[in-house]
């Protein structure tokens, strides 16, 4: 129950045992075509999509080396570990990050972001971590940021690594020029692949200003796909099989239902933890639907808590980063998340708290959580024809 890698279904795991094929064969052409077309539906775009054999961090770096050139000003809201890493990548590419900082557990306001656009009208791009995995903060005004980027002629890049497939992000409608996600989060596939969508505007810039990278040249991947339905370099074939099956599962469920399932499970988590006397790190308006960050009670030791949760109940959650280490634990609410995962996790957390001397009402917490999970039943009904 960590914020990635997430649980993977047997159907996706079994897809990886298919025979290895040539990545220059007609079998691969069909496989990659179906992945690319499915990815367009997941991103909700008609623009190009790219699959990289790399972690999410690799894809974020690819977004930077393809778009940022020395001296470029780039607006970057920073409200956690991954926003900070993003700003460092921009600096390494020679860019000048314009930081909009917020304390851990909070988010930069839309007014502060708009002010940065106004002060830096020549900014090349705005890079936004949609969902800060280190703090459980989500940015609820992505659509507005897209409108600002369009107004000021700025490229809009979305780090949707722990967001896409679990929350609302219609990429083309909201004007995202380059969107990045990866396989092991909300898409519920094994780690090792990243997926990107590239707008026509971003593609034109990359083609006219090739990056200082061979492996991460996104325009090269797009050309290879258009001409041959292939990748320029050898891909991870078993992982391509896995992401193909994972995308099929997403589309079978439907994006709207999938997002609502994530929201319902997240709400049940928040209400259940509240019933146990636990407080979220983040206020409701900006709290994540995919990463649930919860403060520890005063007398609970992080390492002892998570060790007991793991060893006694076989539930693994994540701790905090940096200044939040020892102060919070984080629960992944992604991918295959269901009422089973929510109730099992909540029950185990409650039991560990009780074993460590906290006064908790497990029965009441489970009752409240179950009540908030009831909307899942309607999401499981067949689609009307």
PyMOL commands that set and color helices and strands:
alter all, ss='L'
color gray80, all
select helices_A, chain A and resi 10-15+26-43+56-67+81-92+110-119+142-152+200-208+218-228+237-253+255-275+284-286+302-313+322-324+339-355+362-373+375-379
alter helices_A, ss='H'
color red, helices_A
select strands_A, chain A and resi 48-52+73-78+96-101+125-129+131-132+137-138+155-159+178-182+194-198+291-295+328-332
alter strands_A, ss='S'
color yellow, strands_A
deselect
rebuild
show_as cartoon
